[in-house]
Amino acid sequence: MAREGVLGRSVVVKFKAADFTQFTRSCRVEPTRSAADILRVADEILESEADGGAFRLIGVGCTDLTNPAEDPEPDPFGFSGSP
């Protein structure tokens, strides 16, 4: 995402169960490319789906990509620009 210069507005987790059934879950987020933020949301999704069953695959990604010039990443300190 950094190389392409985009931010994601949704974190998506894809699950493939031991019996090969597949499903996805997603969560809208503030525009980000932060691996820590994406992982935190993916972990929340995973915990909500963990029921003791086995998974063959768990994939994490972002969708609803946006250009930071049009939809900037929020400032973690709450500053909105020049003083």
PDB file of N, CA, C and O in Angstrom:
ATOM      1  N   MET A   1       0.825  -1.178   0.000  1.00  0.00           N
ATOM      2  CA  MET A   1       0.000   0.000   0.000  1.00  0.00           C
ATOM      3  C   MET A   1       0.876   1.250   0.000  1.00  0.00           C
ATOM      4  O   MET A   1       0.564   2.232  -0.674  1.00  0.00           O
ATOM      5  N   ALA A   2       1.970   1.211   0.757  1.00  0.00           N
ATOM      6  CA  ALA A   2       2.869   2.360   0.774  1.00  0.00           C
ATOM      7  C   ALA A   2       3.492   2.564  -0.598  1.00  0.00           C
ATOM      8  O   ALA A   2       3.598   3.694  -1.075  1.00  0.00           O
ATOM      9  N   ARG A   3       3.904   1.473  -1.232  1.00  0.00           N
ATOM     10  CA  ARG A   3       4.531   1.578  -2.555  1.00  0.00           C
ATOM     11  C   ARG A   3       3.561   2.158  -3.580  1.00  0.00           C
ATOM     12  O   ARG A   3       3.964   2.943  -4.438  1.00  0.00           O
ATOM     13  N   GLU A   4       2.302   1.782  -3.499  1.00  0.00           N
ATOM     14  CA  GLU A   4       1.300   2.284  -4.437  1.00  0.00           C
ATOM     15  C   GLU A   4       0.718   3.623  -4.014  1.00  0.00           C
ATOM     16  O   GLU A   4       0.013   4.266  -4.792  1.00  0.00           O
ATOM     17  N   GLY A   5       1.003   4.049  -2.792  1.00  0.00           N
ATOM     18  CA  GLY A   5       0.533   5.343  -2.315  1.00  0.00           C
ATOM     19  C   GLY A   5      -0.955   5.390  -2.035  1.00  0.00           C
ATOM     20  O   GLY A   5      -1.608   6.397  -2.309  1.00  0.00           O
ATOM     21  N   VAL A   6      -1.505   4.298  -1.485  1.00  0.00           N
ATOM     22  CA  VAL A   6      -2.937   4.255  -1.187  1.00  0.00           C
ATOM     23  C   VAL A   6      -3.168   3.932   0.282  1.00  0.00           C
ATOM     24  O   VAL A   6      -2.281   3.433   0.974  1.00  0.00           O
ATOM     25  N   LEU A   7      -4.373   4.226   0.738  1.00  0.00           N
ATOM     26  CA  LEU A   7      -4.825   3.891   2.080  1.00  0.00           C
ATOM     27  C   LEU A   7      -6.023   2.959   1.951  1.00  0.00           C
ATOM     28  O   LEU A   7      -6.757   3.022   0.965  1.00  0.00           O
ATOM     29  N   GLY A   8      -6.219   2.102   2.937  1.00  0.00           N
ATOM     30  CA  GLY A   8      -7.380   1.219   2.945  1.00  0.00           C
ATOM     31  C   GLY A   8      -8.425   1.720   3.911  1.00  0.00           C
ATOM     32  O   GLY A   8      -8.106   2.224   4.988  1.00  0.00           O
ATOM     33  N   ARG A   9      -9.689   1.577   3.516  1.00  0.00           N
ATOM     34  CA  ARG A   9     -10.792   1.994   4.385  1.00  0.00           C
ATOM     35  C   ARG A   9     -11.555   0.812   4.971  1.00  0.00           C
ATOM     36  O   ARG A   9     -12.456   1.006   5.787  1.00  0.00           O
ATOM     37  N   SER A  10     -11.207  -0.417   4.566  1.00  0.00           N
ATOM     38  CA  SER A  10     -11.815  -1.620   5.140  1.00  0.00           C
ATOM     39  C   SER A  10     -10.736  -2.678   5.318  1.00  0.00           C
ATOM     40  O   SER A  10      -9.899  -2.882   4.439  1.00  0.00           O
ATOM     41  N   VAL A  11     -10.767  -3.344   6.457  1.00  0.00           N
ATOM     42  CA  VAL A  11      -9.891  -4.491   6.699  1.00  0.00           C
ATOM     43  C   VAL A  11     -10.731  -5.734   6.456  1.00  0.00           C
ATOM     44  O   VAL A  11     -11.835  -5.859   6.986  1.00  0.00           O
ATOM     45  N   VAL A  12     -10.203  -6.656   5.649  1.00  0.00           N
ATOM     46  CA  VAL A  12     -10.917  -7.874   5.287  1.00  0.00           C
ATOM     47  C   VAL A  12     -10.107  -9.071   5.747  1.00  0.00           C
ATOM     48  O   VAL A  12      -8.894  -9.128   5.546  1.00  0.00           O
ATOM     49  N   VAL A  13     -10.794 -10.035   6.370  1.00  0.00           N
ATOM     50  CA  VAL A  13     -10.167 -11.288   6.770  1.00  0.00           C
ATOM     51  C   VAL A  13     -10.902 -12.413   6.054  1.00  0.00           C
ATOM     52  O   VAL A  13     -12.122 -12.542   6.152  1.00  0.00           O
ATOM     53  N   LYS A  14     -10.129 -13.228   5.328  1.00  0.00           N
ATOM     54  CA  LYS A  14     -10.690 -14.376   4.604  1.00  0.00           C
ATOM     55  C   LYS A  14     -10.356 -15.635   5.387  1.00  0.00           C
ATOM     56  O   LYS A  14      -9.215 -15.841   5.802  1.00  0.00           O
ATOM     57  N   PHE A  15     -11.361 -16.471   5.582  1.00  0.00           N
ATOM     58  CA  PHE A  15     -11.196 -17.717   6.309  1.00  0.00           C
ATOM     59  C   PHE A  15     -11.499 -18.884   5.380  1.00  0.00           C
ATOM     60  O   PHE A  15     -12.462 -18.838   4.615  1.00  0.00           O
ATOM     61  N   LYS A  16     -10.689 -19.919   5.444  1.00  0.00           N
ATOM     62  CA  LYS A  16     -10.995 -21.181   4.784  1.00  0.00           C
ATOM     63  C   LYS A  16     -10.919 -22.248   5.866  1.00  0.00           C
ATOM     64  O   LYS A  16      -9.870 -22.461   6.473  1.00  0.00           O
ATOM     65  N   ALA A  17     -12.045 -22.915   6.098  1.00  0.00           N
ATOM     66  CA  ALA A  17     -12.131 -23.917   7.159  1.00  0.00           C
ATOM     67  C   ALA A  17     -11.489 -25.229   6.722  1.00  0.00           C
ATOM     68  O   ALA A  17     -11.140 -25.411   5.555  1.00  0.00           O
ATOM     69  N   ALA A  18     -11.343 -26.133   7.680  1.00  0.00           N
ATOM     70  CA  ALA A  18     -10.736 -27.435   7.411  1.00  0.00           C
ATOM     71  C   ALA A  18     -11.509 -28.199   6.330  1.00  0.00           C
ATOM     72  O   ALA A  18     -10.921 -28.982   5.584  1.00  0.00           O
ATOM     73  N   ASP A  19     -12.817 -27.975   6.244  1.00  0.00           N
ATOM     74  CA  ASP A  19     -13.624 -28.664   5.225  1.00  0.00           C
ATOM     75  C   ASP A  19     -13.706 -27.870   3.914  1.00  0.00           C
ATOM     76  O   ASP A  19     -14.535 -28.165   3.053  1.00  0.00           O
ATOM     77  N   PHE A  20     -12.843 -26.867   3.773  1.00  0.00           N
ATOM     78  CA  PHE A  20     -12.718 -26.018   2.577  1.00  0.00           C
ATOM     79  C   PHE A  20     -13.854 -25.020   2.384  1.00  0.00           C
ATOM     80  O   PHE A  20     -13.897 -24.348   1.353  1.00  0.00           O
ATOM     81  N   THR A  21     -14.771 -24.900   3.334  1.00  0.00           N
ATOM     82  CA  THR A  21     -15.754 -23.830   3.219  1.00  0.00           C
ATOM     83  C   THR A  21     -15.025 -22.509   3.451  1.00  0.00           C
ATOM     84  O   THR A  21     -14.078 -22.438   4.235  1.00  0.00           O
ATOM     85  N   GLN A  22     -15.476 -21.471   2.762  1.00  0.00           N
ATOM     86  CA  GLN A  22     -14.826 -20.170   2.843  1.00  0.00           C
ATOM     87  C   GLN A  22     -15.826 -19.101   3.250  1.00  0.00           C
ATOM     88  O   GLN A  22     -17.008 -19.167   2.911  1.00  0.00           O
ATOM     89  N   PHE A  23     -15.329 -18.119   3.982  1.00  0.00           N
ATOM     90  CA  PHE A  23     -16.141 -16.942   4.279  1.00  0.00           C
ATOM     91  C   PHE A  23     -15.210 -15.781   4.587  1.00  0.00           C
ATOM     92  O   PHE A  23     -14.043 -15.979   4.924  1.00  0.00           O
ATOM     93  N   THR A  24     -15.727 -14.586   4.470  1.00  0.00           N
ATOM     94  CA  THR A  24     -14.942 -13.386   4.762  1.00  0.00           C
ATOM     95  C   THR A  24     -15.701 -12.514   5.748  1.00  0.00           C
ATOM     96  O   THR A  24     -16.928 -12.562   5.843  1.00  0.00           O
ATOM     97  N   ARG A  25     -14.947 -11.734   6.464  1.00  0.00           N
ATOM     98  CA  ARG A  25     -15.501 -10.736   7.370  1.00  0.00           C
ATOM     99  C   ARG A  25     -14.707  -9.454   7.144  1.00  0.00           C
ATOM    100  O   ARG A  25     -13.508  -9.496   6.867  1.00  0.00           O
ATOM    101  N   SER A  26     -15.384  -8.317   7.264  1.00  0.00           N
ATOM    102  CA  SER A  26     -14.687  -7.045   7.069  1.00  0.00           C
ATOM    103  C   SER A  26     -15.155  -6.023   8.092  1.00  0.00           C
ATOM    104  O   SER A  26     -16.204  -6.167   8.719  1.00  0.00           O
ATOM    105  N   CYS A  27     -14.341  -4.990   8.236  1.00  0.00           N
ATOM    106  CA  CYS A  27     -14.645  -3.920   9.170  1.00  0.00           C
ATOM    107  C   CYS A  27     -14.169  -2.603   8.567  1.00  0.00           C
ATOM    108  O   CYS A  27     -13.025  -2.500   8.123  1.00  0.00           O
ATOM    109  N   ARG A  28     -15.036  -1.605   8.551  1.00  0.00           N
ATOM    110  CA  ARG A  28     -14.667  -0.268   8.075  1.00  0.00           C
ATOM    111  C   ARG A  28     -13.752   0.382   9.097  1.00  0.00           C
ATOM    112  O   ARG A  28     -13.961   0.247  10.302  1.00  0.00           O
ATOM    113  N   VAL A  29     -12.742   1.087   8.615  1.00  0.00           N
ATOM    114  CA  VAL A  29     -11.785   1.772   9.481  1.00  0.00           C
ATOM    115  C   VAL A  29     -11.502   3.157   8.911  1.00  0.00           C
ATOM    116  O   VAL A  29     -11.836   3.448   7.763  1.00  0.00           O
ATOM    117  N   GLU A  30     -10.885   4.003   9.727  1.00  0.00           N
ATOM    118  CA  GLU A  30     -10.382   5.270   9.202  1.00  0.00           C
ATOM    119  C   GLU A  30      -9.304   4.929   8.183  1.00  0.00           C
ATOM    120  O   GLU A  30      -8.589   3.944   8.366  1.00  0.00           O
ATOM    121  N   PRO A  31      -9.164   5.708   7.120  1.00  0.00           N
ATOM    122  CA  PRO A  31      -8.153   5.391   6.101  1.00  0.00           C
ATOM    123  C   PRO A  31      -6.772   5.192   6.728  1.00  0.00           C
ATOM    124  O   PRO A  31      -6.284   6.041   7.474  1.00  0.00           O
ATOM    125  N   THR A  32      -6.155   4.051   6.408  1.00  0.00           N
ATOM    126  CA  THR A  32      -4.852   3.718   6.998  1.00  0.00           C
ATOM    127  C   THR A  32      -4.044   2.827   6.082  1.00  0.00           C
ATOM    128  O   THR A  32      -4.581   2.168   5.192  1.00  0.00           O
ATOM    129  N   ARG A  33      -2.742   2.818   6.318  1.00  0.00           N
ATOM    130  CA  ARG A  33      -1.849   1.828   5.725  1.00  0.00           C
ATOM    131  C   ARG A  33      -0.955   1.250   6.812  1.00  0.00           C
ATOM    132  O   ARG A  33      -0.010   0.513   6.529  1.00  0.00           O
ATOM    133  N   SER A  34      -1.262   1.591   8.052  1.00  0.00           N
ATOM    134  CA  SER A  34      -0.493   1.148   9.204  1.00  0.00           C
ATOM    135  C   SER A  34      -0.696  -0.352   9.439  1.00  0.00           C
ATOM    136  O   SER A  34      -1.815  -0.810   9.673  1.00  0.00           O
ATOM    137  N   ALA A  35       0.394  -1.100   9.375  1.00  0.00           N
ATOM    138  CA  ALA A  35       0.309  -2.548   9.614  1.00  0.00           C
ATOM    139  C   ALA A  35      -0.216  -2.830  11.014  1.00  0.00           C
ATOM    140  O   ALA A  35      -0.976  -3.780  11.205  1.00  0.00           O
ATOM    141  N   ALA A  36       0.170  -2.032  11.987  1.00  0.00           N
ATOM    142  CA  ALA A  36      -0.289  -2.237  13.363  1.00  0.00           C
ATOM    143  C   ALA A  36      -1.799  -2.054  13.468  1.00  0.00           C
ATOM    144  O   ALA A  36      -2.472  -2.839  14.136  1.00  0.00           O
ATOM    145  N   ASP A  37      -2.338  -1.023  12.815  1.00  0.00           N
ATOM    146  CA  ASP A  37      -3.784  -0.787  12.837  1.00  0.00           C
ATOM    147  C   ASP A  37      -4.532  -1.908  12.130  1.00  0.00           C
ATOM    148  O   ASP A  37      -5.554  -2.389  12.619  1.00  0.00           O
ATOM    149  N   ILE A  38      -4.014  -2.320  10.973  1.00  0.00           N
ATOM    150  CA  ILE A  38      -4.667  -3.388  10.201  1.00  0.00           C
ATOM    151  C   ILE A  38      -4.650  -4.685  10.998  1.00  0.00           C
ATOM    152  O   ILE A  38      -5.657  -5.390  11.047  1.00  0.00           O
ATOM    153  N   LEU A  39      -3.525  -5.009  11.621  1.00  0.00           N
ATOM    154  CA  LEU A  39      -3.414  -6.226  12.419  1.00  0.00           C
ATOM    155  C   LEU A  39      -4.338  -6.188  13.628  1.00  0.00           C
ATOM    156  O   LEU A  39      -4.946  -7.200  13.975  1.00  0.00           O
ATOM    157  N   ARG A  40      -4.448  -5.040  14.267  1.00  0.00           N
ATOM    158  CA  ARG A  40      -5.336  -4.911  15.435  1.00  0.00           C
ATOM    159  C   ARG A  40      -6.782  -5.219  15.048  1.00  0.00           C
ATOM    160  O   ARG A  40      -7.474  -5.955  15.752  1.00  0.00           O
ATOM    161  N   VAL A  41      -7.236  -4.655  13.932  1.00  0.00           N
ATOM    162  CA  VAL A  41      -8.609  -4.892  13.483  1.00  0.00           C
ATOM    163  C   VAL A  41      -8.784  -6.349  13.055  1.00  0.00           C
ATOM    164  O   VAL A  41      -9.798  -6.969  13.373  1.00  0.00           O
ATOM    165  N   ALA A  42      -7.804  -6.899  12.337  1.00  0.00           N
ATOM    166  CA  ALA A  42      -7.874  -8.302  11.916  1.00  0.00           C
ATOM    167  C   ALA A  42      -7.947  -9.222  13.134  1.00  0.00           C
ATOM    168  O   ALA A  42      -8.679 -10.211  13.121  1.00  0.00           O
ATOM    169  N   ASP A  43      -7.199  -8.902  14.176  1.00  0.00           N
ATOM    170  CA  ASP A  43      -7.228  -9.704  15.399  1.00  0.00           C
ATOM    171  C   ASP A  43      -8.609  -9.652  16.047  1.00  0.00           C
ATOM    172  O   ASP A  43      -9.096 -10.670  16.539  1.00  0.00           O
ATOM    173  N   GLU A  44      -9.244  -8.481  16.056  1.00  0.00           N
ATOM    174  CA  GLU A  44     -10.599  -8.356  16.610  1.00  0.00           C
ATOM    175  C   GLU A  44     -11.576  -9.212  15.810  1.00  0.00           C
ATOM    176  O   GLU A  44     -12.433  -9.884  16.385  1.00  0.00           O
ATOM    177  N   ILE A  45     -11.447  -9.189  14.478  1.00  0.00           N
ATOM    178  CA  ILE A  45     -12.323 -10.008  13.637  1.00  0.00           C
ATOM    179  C   ILE A  45     -12.081 -11.487  13.921  1.00  0.00           C
ATOM    180  O   ILE A  45     -13.026 -12.260  14.073  1.00  0.00           O
ATOM    181  N   LEU A  46     -10.814 -11.873  13.992  1.00  0.00           N
ATOM    182  CA  LEU A  46     -10.470 -13.273  14.252  1.00  0.00           C
ATOM    183  C   LEU A  46     -11.041 -13.737  15.586  1.00  0.00           C
ATOM    184  O   LEU A  46     -11.609 -14.825  15.674  1.00  0.00           O
ATOM    185  N   GLU A  47     -10.893 -12.929  16.609  1.00  0.00           N
ATOM    186  CA  GLU A  47     -11.425 -13.315  17.919  1.00  0.00           C
ATOM    187  C   GLU A  47     -12.939 -13.477  17.894  1.00  0.00           C
ATOM    188  O   GLU A  47     -13.479 -14.337  18.589  1.00  0.00           O
ATOM    189  N   SER A  48     -13.627 -12.664  17.104  1.00  0.00           N
ATOM    190  CA  SER A  48     -15.086 -12.785  17.037  1.00  0.00           C
ATOM    191  C   SER A  48     -15.521 -14.039  16.277  1.00  0.00           C
ATOM    192  O   SER A  48     -16.643 -14.511  16.460  1.00  0.00           O
ATOM    193  N   GLU A  49     -14.651 -14.581  15.430  1.00  0.00           N
ATOM    194  CA  GLU A  49     -14.979 -15.772  14.642  1.00  0.00           C
ATOM    195  C   GLU A  49     -14.408 -17.066  15.228  1.00  0.00           C
ATOM    196  O   GLU A  49     -14.790 -18.160  14.813  1.00  0.00           O
ATOM    197  N   ALA A  50     -13.500 -16.938  16.187  1.00  0.00           N
ATOM    198  CA  ALA A  50     -12.858 -18.129  16.759  1.00  0.00           C
ATOM    199  C   ALA A  50     -13.875 -18.905  17.590  1.00  0.00           C
ATOM    200  O   ALA A  50     -14.384 -18.417  18.598  1.00  0.00           O
ATOM    201  N   ASP A  51     -14.152 -20.113  17.144  1.00  0.00           N
ATOM    202  CA  ASP A  51     -15.108 -20.960  17.847  1.00  0.00           C
ATOM    203  C   ASP A  51     -14.512 -22.330  18.158  1.00  0.00           C
ATOM    204  O   ASP A  51     -15.236 -23.266  18.499  1.00  0.00           O
ATOM    205  N   GLY A  52     -13.192 -22.445  18.041  1.00  0.00           N
ATOM    206  CA  GLY A  52     -12.531 -23.708  18.306  1.00  0.00           C
ATOM    207  C   GLY A  52     -12.345 -24.571  17.078  1.00  0.00           C
ATOM    208  O   GLY A  52     -11.653 -25.587  17.136  1.00  0.00           O
ATOM    209  N   GLY A  53     -12.951 -24.184  15.963  1.00  0.00           N
ATOM    210  CA  GLY A  53     -12.789 -24.934  14.718  1.00  0.00           C
ATOM    211  C   GLY A  53     -11.426 -24.685  14.101  1.00  0.00           C
ATOM    212  O   GLY A  53     -10.746 -23.710  14.422  1.00  0.00           O
ATOM    213  N   ALA A  54     -11.041 -25.586  13.206  1.00  0.00           N
ATOM    214  CA  ALA A  54      -9.743 -25.464  12.538  1.00  0.00           C
ATOM    215  C   ALA A  54      -9.885 -24.702  11.227  1.00  0.00           C
ATOM    216  O   ALA A  54     -10.878 -24.852  10.515  1.00  0.00           O
ATOM    217  N   PHE A  55      -8.886 -23.887  10.916  1.00  0.00           N
ATOM    218  CA  PHE A  55      -8.842 -23.171   9.652  1.00  0.00           C
ATOM    219  C   PHE A  55      -7.625 -23.620   8.861  1.00  0.00           C
ATOM    220  O   PHE A  55      -6.542 -23.809   9.415  1.00  0.00           O
ATOM    221  N   ARG A  56      -7.816 -23.788   7.561  1.00  0.00           N
ATOM    222  CA  ARG A  56      -6.706 -24.122   6.667  1.00  0.00           C
ATOM    223  C   ARG A  56      -5.959 -22.870   6.237  1.00  0.00           C
ATOM    224  O   ARG A  56      -4.763 -22.912   5.945  1.00  0.00           O
ATOM    225  N   LEU A  57      -6.689 -21.746   6.203  1.00  0.00           N
ATOM    226  CA  LEU A  57      -6.112 -20.502   5.698  1.00  0.00           C
ATOM    227  C   LEU A  57      -6.797 -19.329   6.375  1.00  0.00           C
ATOM    228  O   LEU A  57      -8.012 -19.335   6.572  1.00  0.00           O
ATOM    229  N   ILE A  58      -6.020 -18.338   6.723  1.00  0.00           N
ATOM    230  CA  ILE A  58      -6.555 -17.061   7.191  1.00  0.00           C
ATOM    231  C   ILE A  58      -5.755 -15.989   6.465  1.00  0.00           C
ATOM    232  O   ILE A  58      -4.533 -15.920   6.603  1.00  0.00           O
ATOM    233  N   GLY A  59      -6.434 -15.164   5.702  1.00  0.00           N
ATOM    234  CA  GLY A  59      -5.771 -14.103   4.959  1.00  0.00           C
ATOM    235  C   GLY A  59      -6.286 -12.747   5.396  1.00  0.00           C
ATOM    236  O   GLY A  59      -7.455 -12.602   5.752  1.00  0.00           O
ATOM    237  N   VAL A  60      -5.412 -11.757   5.370  1.00  0.00           N
ATOM    238  CA  VAL A  60      -5.768 -10.396   5.784  1.00  0.00           C
ATOM    239  C   VAL A  60      -5.428  -9.438   4.653  1.00  0.00           C
ATOM    240  O   VAL A  60      -4.372  -9.555   4.032  1.00  0.00           O
ATOM    241  N   GLY A  61      -6.314  -8.500   4.387  1.00  0.00           N
ATOM    242  CA  GLY A  61      -6.064  -7.492   3.370  1.00  0.00           C
ATOM    243  C   GLY A  61      -6.903  -6.256   3.613  1.00  0.00           C
ATOM    244  O   GLY A  61      -7.656  -6.173   4.583  1.00  0.00           O
ATOM    245  N   CYS A  62      -6.760  -5.300   2.715  1.00  0.00           N
ATOM    246  CA  CYS A  62      -7.543  -4.067   2.777  1.00  0.00           C
ATOM    247  C   CYS A  62      -8.279  -3.870   1.457  1.00  0.00           C
ATOM    248  O   CYS A  62      -7.777  -4.215   0.387  1.00  0.00           O
ATOM    249  N   THR A  63      -9.461  -3.316   1.555  1.00  0.00           N
ATOM    250  CA  THR A  63     -10.240  -2.955   0.373  1.00  0.00           C
ATOM    251  C   THR A  63     -10.680  -1.507   0.520  1.00  0.00           C
ATOM    252  O   THR A  63     -10.283  -0.816   1.459  1.00  0.00           O
ATOM    253  N   ASP A  64     -11.497  -1.062  -0.412  1.00  0.00           N
ATOM    254  CA  ASP A  64     -11.950   0.328  -0.437  1.00  0.00           C
ATOM    255  C   ASP A  64     -10.741   1.258  -0.389  1.00  0.00           C
ATOM    256  O   ASP A  64     -10.657   2.166   0.438  1.00  0.00           O
ATOM    257  N   LEU A  65      -9.809   0.999  -1.306  1.00  0.00           N
ATOM    258  CA  LEU A  65      -8.575   1.792  -1.341  1.00  0.00           C
ATOM    259  C   LEU A  65      -8.868   3.217  -1.777  1.00  0.00           C
ATOM    260  O   LEU A  65      -9.760   3.463  -2.590  1.00  0.00           O
ATOM    261  N   THR A  66      -8.114   4.139  -1.233  1.00  0.00           N
ATOM    262  CA  THR A  66      -8.339   5.548  -1.510  1.00  0.00           C
ATOM    263  C   THR A  66      -7.013   6.283  -1.644  1.00  0.00           C
ATOM    264  O   THR A  66      -5.983   5.833  -1.143  1.00  0.00           O
ATOM    265  N   ASN A  67      -7.055   7.387  -2.308  1.00  0.00           N
ATOM    266  CA  ASN A  67      -5.890   8.255  -2.493  1.00  0.00           C
ATOM    267  C   ASN A  67      -5.760   9.150  -1.266  1.00  0.00           C
ATOM    268  O   ASN A  67      -6.724   9.826  -0.909  1.00  0.00           O
ATOM    269  N   PRO A  68      -4.601   9.178  -0.609  1.00  0.00           N
ATOM    270  CA  PRO A  68      -4.448  10.009   0.587  1.00  0.00           C
ATOM    271  C   PRO A  68      -4.687  11.496   0.348  1.00  0.00           C
ATOM    272  O   PRO A  68      -5.063  12.211   1.277  1.00  0.00           O
ATOM    273  N   ALA A  69      -4.477  11.979  -0.882  1.00  0.00           N
ATOM    274  CA  ALA A  69      -4.722  13.392  -1.169  1.00  0.00           C
ATOM    275  C   ALA A  69      -6.209  13.720  -1.066  1.00  0.00           C
ATOM    276  O   ALA A  69      -6.581  14.844  -0.729  1.00  0.00           O
ATOM    277  N   GLU A  70      -7.055  12.735  -1.356  1.00  0.00           N
ATOM    278  CA  GLU A  70      -8.503  12.945  -1.305  1.00  0.00           C
ATOM    279  C   GLU A  70      -9.098  12.549   0.041  1.00  0.00           C
ATOM    280  O   GLU A  70     -10.117  13.102   0.453  1.00  0.00           O
ATOM    281  N   ASP A  71      -8.478  11.605   0.724  1.00  0.00           N
ATOM    282  CA  ASP A  71      -9.004  11.066   1.973  1.00  0.00           C
ATOM    283  C   ASP A  71      -7.817  10.783   2.893  1.00  0.00           C
ATOM    284  O   ASP A  71      -7.424   9.627   3.047  1.00  0.00           O
ATOM    285  N   PRO A  72      -7.235  11.826   3.512  1.00  0.00           N
ATOM    286  CA  PRO A  72      -5.973  11.657   4.248  1.00  0.00           C
ATOM    287  C   PRO A  72      -6.096  10.758   5.467  1.00  0.00           C
ATOM    288  O   PRO A  72      -7.160  10.616   6.068  1.00  0.00           O
ATOM    289  N   GLU A  73      -4.962  10.157   5.804  1.00  0.00           N
ATOM    290  CA  GLU A  73      -4.865   9.326   7.000  1.00  0.00           C
ATOM    291  C   GLU A  73      -4.991  10.238   8.218  1.00  0.00           C
ATOM    292  O   GLU A  73      -4.343  11.283   8.269  1.00  0.00           O
ATOM    293  N   PRO A  74      -5.814   9.864   9.201  1.00  0.00           N
ATOM    294  CA  PRO A  74      -5.973  10.727  10.381  1.00  0.00           C
ATOM    295  C   PRO A  74      -4.665  10.884  11.142  1.00  0.00           C
ATOM    296  O   PRO A  74      -3.859   9.957  11.210  1.00  0.00           O
ATOM    297  N   ASP A  75      -4.466  12.051  11.706  1.00  0.00           N
ATOM    298  CA  ASP A  75      -3.294  12.325  12.521  1.00  0.00           C
ATOM    299  C   ASP A  75      -3.521  11.691  13.892  1.00  0.00           C
ATOM    300  O   ASP A  75      -4.518  11.996  14.546  1.00  0.00           O
ATOM    301  N   PRO A  76      -2.612  10.807  14.344  1.00  0.00           N
ATOM    302  CA  PRO A  76      -2.824  10.132  15.628  1.00  0.00           C
ATOM    303  C   PRO A  76      -2.842  11.080  16.820  1.00  0.00           C
ATOM    304  O   PRO A  76      -3.306  10.711  17.899  1.00  0.00           O
ATOM    305  N   PHE A  77      -2.337  12.308  16.634  1.00  0.00           N
ATOM    306  CA  PHE A  77      -2.311  13.265  17.724  1.00  0.00           C
ATOM    307  C   PHE A  77      -3.451  14.289  17.627  1.00  0.00           C
ATOM    308  O   PHE A  77      -3.544  15.185  18.466  1.00  0.00           O
ATOM    309  N   GLY A  78      -4.304  14.167  16.627  1.00  0.00           N
ATOM    310  CA  GLY A  78      -5.456  15.020  16.494  1.00  0.00           C
ATOM    311  C   GLY A  78      -5.206  16.382  15.898  1.00  0.00           C
ATOM    312  O   GLY A  78      -6.078  17.250  15.947  1.00  0.00           O
ATOM    313  N   PHE A  79      -4.005  16.590  15.322  1.00  0.00           N
ATOM    314  CA  PHE A  79      -3.729  17.869  14.684  1.00  0.00           C
ATOM    315  C   PHE A  79      -4.352  17.862  13.286  1.00  0.00           C
ATOM    316  O   PHE A  79      -4.356  16.837  12.606  1.00  0.00           O
ATOM    317  N   SER A  80      -4.863  18.987  12.878  1.00  0.00           N
ATOM    318  CA  SER A  80      -5.537  19.034  11.588  1.00  0.00           C
ATOM    319  C   SER A  80      -4.815  19.919  10.573  1.00  0.00           C
ATOM    320  O   SER A  80      -5.375  20.216   9.518  1.00  0.00           O
ATOM    321  N   GLY A  81      -3.623  20.333  10.857  1.00  0.00           N
ATOM    322  CA  GLY A  81      -2.902  21.163   9.897  1.00  0.00           C
ATOM    323  C   GLY A  81      -2.025  22.183  10.596  1.00  0.00           C
ATOM    324  O   GLY A  81      -1.609  21.994  11.740  1.00  0.00           O
ATOM    325  N   SER A  82      -1.757  23.250   9.896  1.00  0.00           N
ATOM    326  CA  SER A  82      -0.893  24.301  10.423  1.00  0.00           C
ATOM    327  C   SER A  82      -1.555  25.010  11.586  1.00  0.00           C
ATOM    328  O   SER A  82      -2.781  25.099  11.656  1.00  0.00           O
ATOM    329  N   PRO A  83      -0.738  25.516  12.501  1.00  0.00           N
ATOM    330  CA  PRO A  83      -1.301  26.262  13.655  1.00  0.00           C
ATOM    331  C   PRO A  83      -1.950  27.549  13.242  1.00  0.00           C
ATOM    332  O   PRO A  83      -2.464  28.280  14.088  1.00  0.00           O
TER     333      PRO A  83
END
